[in-house]
Amino acid sequence: MRCRICGKDAKIKLKRHNIKLCNNCFENFFIHQIQHTVEKYKLLKENEKLAVAVSGGKDSITLLYAMHSLGFKPLAYFIDLGIPKYSAYSRAVVETFCDELGIKLHVEELLAYNKTLPQILEKTKRVSCSLCGSIKRYLMNKFAFENGYVIATGHHLDDMLVGIFSNLTNANINGLSKFLPRLEYSEEFKLAAKIKPFYRTSEDEILLFHNLKNLPKVNYMCPFAVDANSLKLKEWFSKLDLFVPNMRFNFYFNFVSKILPKLVSQKPEYNKCKHCGFPTGRNRDYCTFCVYIYGMK
């Protein structure tokens, strides 16, 4: 098996791209794919500042490395949720990695609001991953909006696929219209621009690159994410691929190329939170953050 690019022995076969590559050519191919996505979808405009949301997991660490390698000079943005042992460990992984690459790091602590995630979860029946996601999205958006950053997240093709499927099953048209590679800045609703450079990159490809480059990562799962529905759905889609090859890729790319453009005209609808002024759902007076942090009802 020969590498299509250099002709050396190929160790990697990418079925989706129908190519065989050696390790070195795959690494270059991977970085080029990210650059192509940034350019094709105009993810970053001239003079925009980039912040990469990084948790310490393989996806965000790989994204931070890729954007740094491409010369975008990213700021790393980490949220410490106050989860015993796990948050401190994750923070240490990120701090060490940023020090090694010379990347500036900003750490946001939920404790600054006199709360930790475990304390909040003790008083609610809401699913932990859902609430955690809402809190992190709020803090990321607030920081990026107030400091003039575009925020990049490590959401990849498989994450997007699960999100699309979940919104489809709930007939959430408003939610489906947000699955764009770039969501634009809004002064009116205090929304920072958000981008997904892994928009066309699969989790398998990210894991392969991460391992080849021997990048660090948090080596155990968040204690609140063990039974996350998103993990079950990813496993389900992977099993479907065994029966219908490339089914998940066909579903995803048909959606983003043929269906999503027809939904874009339906702009997401927001209200302004009466407490903080940041966006909340169209039928709500207060955002999730203010409900759980400040007790708004």
C-alpha positions, 0 to 999 in steps of 0.5 A: 500500500503506497502513499498517494502523495509521496509514494512511500509505504502508507500506514493510513487509509481514509475511506471517506476521502478514498486515499492512502497516506503515510503518517507524515503526509496524513499530518500535513493533509489534516492541517491542510483540511483545517486551513481549507475549512477556515478559508472556504467558510470564511471562518476568520475575517481580517483583524479578528482575534481568535480564542479557542475553547479548550477543555483538555480533551483530545478535540480541543487540544488538537484544535488549539494545536492546529490553529497555532500551527496555522499561525492564527495566534490563538488565545486558549480559553479554559473554564474551571467548573470546580469538579473535584479532582477532575477540574484541577487535573484538566486545568493542569493539562491545559496549562502545561500544554500552553506553556510548552507552545507559548500560547496565552491562556485565560482561565475562567472560574465558576467559583468566581460566581460563588458556585461550582458545578457539583453544587448546582447539580445537587439542587436540580433534576436537569441532566448534568451534561445539558446544564454544564453545556449551557453554563459553558456556552454562557461564559464563553460567549460573555468572555468573547463578546466583552473582549472582542474575540471570535470563539472556536470550539472543537465540535467535529463532524460526529458532534454535529451529526449527533446535534442535528439528529437530536434537534430533528427528533425534537422538531427544533427548527430554531436549533437546526438553523444554528449548525453553521460553520460560523455564527455571526456576531450580534451587538443587539443580542450580545452574541460573539462570533463562533466558529467550528474549524472541525466542521468537516473533520471526523472524530476518527481523523482527530484521534489519529492526528492527536495520537501521531503527534503525541499530544496531551489530553485528560485521560479520564472522562468527566464523572458527570458524563458517563451516561451522556446521551451524545456518547450513546448516539455516536456509538449508534451511528458508528454501528449503523456504518457497519451495515451501511458504509459511510451512512453517517457521512452521507447523512451529514453532508447531505444535510449541510449542503442541501437542507441547512441552506433552506433553514438559514433564512429562519434566523434563530430567535432570542430574548434578552435575559432580564437580569444580565442582558445576554441571550436566552430562549425566545419564550424565556425571561431569564437565561439558564445561567442566571436561573441557576447562578442567581436564582432568577425565576 
